[in-house]
Amino acid sequence: MELEQVTHVDNVRLSDDGRAVRILDQSLLPNETVYLELSTPEALYEAIASLRVRGAPAIGIFAAYALYVLALQSEAPHYAPFLAECQRHRDYLNASRPTAVNLRHALDRMVAVAAAMPCMDVPSIQAAMKEAALAIHREDIAMCRAISEYGLSLVKAGDGILTHCNAGPLATSRYGTGLGPLFLAKERGIILHAWCDETRPLLQGARLTTYELQRAGVDCTLICDNMASLVMKEGKINACFVGCDRVARNGDTANKIGTSGVAILAKHYGIPFYVLGPSSTIDFSCPDGDHIPIEQRSGAEIKETFFAAPSALPEVKCYNPAFDVTDHSLITAIVTEKGICYPPFDESFARLFGPCWKEATP
């Protein structure tokens, strides 16, 4: 598959008739390519909760379209009951995954559009919500390109890049965040080599990251998560690139489980550790990582998913947090669409994001 087809895959968009959200079901990759069209509250909620759509930016785009699709179904006669419906749908969808802040931001933005139109009829509000959802999608495309440019400036030809989880086009809209520099390098003929953590227990690195990189012709090697230390010690890694699901005001970053371990190893071996994500992923109202809620998922993901038979006895208890928090002291820089932030992050955030940083209440 050509690079253009990979980096510009339509993994989330409105259906052709505009009345459903069309997604590429990521839970079936890499072995099946299945598109779903979803329009009920339950189906939209389930798609987020079951990781049919995943990746913080992609979840935000999906949520915006989802709220618009649900708004189209409203039979409310005027503004007040229509707004109340939108608020109920927002709260319901927001409960699907608690950690990724993009979900909440997109839903709040969509409701704010409706709330700002008290004198308008329902069809006019629905039309404005559609434009807002499309704008969120367009903005993410632009953000991913800018993040990719900044990220690429941090490495050089021949470097080995360690990745964790999936932060490519499937998790966003176009190039991706953590993987964006690799795709951009490929476009420009710059050779980089990706070492991809498999990312247990749901194998997003194995199933999705290597899928995207391999099909785009980007040189990549898959490793088990517990091989990262050896690969670093052998001198194969020059930088670590990861995405993020929520960044606190002080730079503490929540990302897929195992990310903090990678950061600790990188610190030990003197390897720069970069977090790449849009500014919408930074939660300036959250003071630090201790205040980031961590989603807990079923133990079946550890014992049963992707195994032909259970890998442990049924009575064995499991602890399955979906994310961990990487302490800001382990992060070399946070790459956003507006620029690269270096420690101390509260100061660099204040310089780069000014009003947003000052107005948010931690």
N, C-alpha and C positions, 0 to 999 in steps of 0.2 A: 504494500500500500504506500502511496506517495505521502510525503511529509504533510502537504497541504490538507489531505483528507483526514489525517490524524489530528492535527492541531486545530482544525476547524470542524470537528464532529459536532453535530447537533444533538448533544446528549440531553438537553432540556430545552423545550420550546412549547409554544402554543400549538395545538392541533390545527390542521388545515381549516376546519370550520370555526376555530377560535373558541370553542366551548369546552375544551378539555386540555390538560397538560400532557404533553407527549414526552416520554423519557426513554432512554436506553437503560434497560434493567441491568444494573451493574452487578447484582447478586448472581447472575448467570455467566458472566464473563470469566475466563476467555473462551469457553467452549461453546457458548450459545450467544447469538446476537438477537435479542428480542426487544422490540419497542412496545411500550404500553401507553394507552391513552386513559387518563384518570380524571374523574370529575366529581366523585362523591366525597364527602368529608372523611369517611372511613378509609377509602382507598388512598386518598392523599396523605392522611396521617400514617397509614401503614407503609407507604412507600418510603417515608423518611425513617420511620422506626426500624424497618427491616433492612435498611441500607440499599434499597433498590435505587435510590438517589442518595449520593453521599459526597463528602467534600464540602467544607464550610461555605465557600462561595456558591457552589452549585445548589446547595440547600437553600441559600438565600434567594437565588433566582427562582427556584422551584416554588418556594413559599409565596413569592410575589405573584407568580402566575396562578398558583392555587387559590389565593384569596380573591383574585379577580374572577376566576372561573366560578367560585362559589357565589360571589356577588351577582354574577349574571343570572343565577338561578333564583334570586330573591323575588318574592311576590309582595314585598313591602310597598305600601302605597306612597310613602313619602320619606323624607330625610330621617326623622328620629328612629322609627323602627328599623329602617335600613342600616343605619349606623350601629344600632344595637346588635343586629345580626352579624355585621362585619366584626365587631368586637368579640362576639362569642366564637366565631370561626377563628379569629386570631388566637385567642386563648387556648382553644382546642389544639390547633396545629403547633403552637409554641411548646406544648407539653410533650411533643413527640421525641425531642432530643434536647436535654438541658444544657449541654456544654457549649456547642457552637453558637457564638453570639450573632452571627450573620442571620440566622433564622429569626431571632427576635427583632433585629434591626429592620429587616425587609418587611416583616409583618407590621411593625409599628409605623413604618413609612407609608405603607398602603392604607392603613386605617387613618393616618393623619391626612391623607389626600381627601378621603371621604369626610372627615370631621371638619375640614376647612371649607365645605360647600353647603352650609345650612340653608341657603336660599335657592338651591338648584334642585331640579327634578332628578329622580333616580336614574334614568337613562344617561343624563349628563354626568352624574357622579361615576357611573359604571365606565363611561368612555374615558374619564380622567384617570380612573384606576388602571385601565388597560395601558394608557400612555406611561403611567408611572412604572408598571411592571416591565414594559419594554425598555424604559430608560435605565432601570436597575440592571437589566441584561447588557445593554450597550455599554454602560459604565464599567461593568466587570470585564468586558472584552478589552477596553482601553487600559484598565488597571493591570490586567495580566501582561499585556505587551510592555508596559512601562516597568513592571516588576522584573520581567525577563531581561530587559535592557540593563537595569541596575545590577541584577544578579550576575549577568555575564561579565560585567566590569570587574568582578571580584576574583575571577579565575583566568587561567591562560591555557593556550593550546597544550594538549598532552596531559592535563590534570585528570586525576581520578576523583570522582564525586560519589560520596556515599549518600544514598537516599533511604528514607524510611516512610512506610505507608505509601500513599499515592497523592501527589499534589500536581497532577498534570491536567490536560484538557478535560478528562472525565470528571475531575473534581471541581472544575471551574466552568469556563466558557470557551476559551481558546487555548493559548499556549500553556496555561497553568501558572502556578506560583513556584513551588519548589523545583518542579521539572522544567519550567519555562526557559531558563537559561540553556538547558541542554538542547531543546528544540531550536532555539534561536541560533545557537552555535552551529547546529547541523545545517541550517539554512545558509549560514555564512562560510561554510567550509572549515570551521574550527573543530578540530578533533578533541572530544572529551570522552572519557570512559566512565560509565555509571556502574557502581557496585550497589545492587538493590537488596536491602534487607527484605526477607519474605514477609515480615510483619504478622506474626501470630497474634491472635488465633484466627483471624478472618482473612489473612494472606493477601491483603490489598497490594503489597509490594510485588508478590509473585503473580497474582492474577491480573492486576491492573497496570502497575508501573512497567513491568517488563513487556506486557502486551502493547502498551503505547510506544515504548522505546523501540522494541524489536520491529514493529510494523512501520515505524518511521525511519528505520535504518540507523538508529543511534546505537553505538556500541555499548552493550550492557552485559553484566554478569550477575546472576542471582546467587545470593548467599543466605544461609540460615541466620536468624537474628544473633545467635550466639557465636557467630564467626566474625563479627565486626571487629572485635579486639585484635584478633590475629591479623586480619587484613590491614588494619591500621599499623600494627607493629611491623609488618612487612614493607611498609612504606608505599603502599598502593593508593592511599587516600590523601588527597591534598586539601579537601574541604568537604564539609557535610552540608547538604541543602535539605531542609525540611519545611513543610507547610505549617499551618497553625489553625486551631479552632477558636481559641480566644487568647488574647494577650492582655494582661493586666497593666495597670497604670505604671507599675514599676518595672515592667519588662518580663515578669514571670509569664511563661507561655504554656498553655495547655495544647497538647497535640496527641496523636494516636499513641496508645500504650507502648512503651519501649523507647520513646523519644528521649526521655531524661537519661536513660542508660547510655544511649549513644552520645549525648552531650558530655556525660561524665568521662567516658572513654576518650572522647576527642580532647577534653581538657588535659587528661593524663598524657596523651601523646603529642600535645602541642599542635593540634589540628584545628583550624578555624571552624566554628559551628555557626551557621547562618540560618535564621528563620525568615521565610519569605511569605508575605501575605498582604492583602489589601488593608487599607486603613479601617475599613468597616469591621475588621476582625479585632481591632484594638478596642477594649472596653475601658474607657477612661473613668467610668464610675466604679470600676472594680479596683481596689487599692493594691492587691497582690494575689498571688496564686492560691493562698489559703481561702480566698473568697470565691474561687471558681468552682461551681458544682461539677462533680465528676459522675458521669453516667455509669450505672452498673447494669451489666447485661447478663443474659442467661448463661449458666455453666455449660449448657449443651454446646455452645460455640467452642469450648475448650475440648470437650470429650467426644463430640459426635460429628460436628460439621466438618466436611471434607474427609472423613474417615469412612471406609467401607463397613467397619464395625466399631463400636465404642472403644476408645483407647484407655478407659478406666472403668472400674466397677460402678454400677448405678448409684450405690450409696456413698461414693466419694464426693465430698463437698468441694465446691469450686468458688473461687473469688475471681470475678471477671470485670474489673474496671475497664472501660473503653478508652480512657485517656490517662495520662499522667501530666504532671506540671514540671517543666524544666525551669530551674531557678535562673533568674536573670544574670547571676554571676557566671554562669556557664555559657552564655550566649555572646558571640563575638559581635554580631550586628543583627538588626532587624531590618529587612528590606521591604519597603512599601512602594506604592506607585508614586509617592511624592518625594522619595529619596531614601537614603540609607541612614538609619539611626544607630549610633554607637553609644556605649555606656558613658555616663549614667543615663539610663533611658528616660527617667522622668524629665531630665533637662533637655535631651534631644527631642522628645515628644513635644515638649512645650514650645521649642523653637520651630519645629516643623508643622505642628498642628494648631498652634496658637489658640484661637477662640474655642475650638472643640475641647482642648485640654483644660482651659480655664473654666468653661461653663459646666463641665461634668462634675458631679459631686461623688467623691469616693466614699 
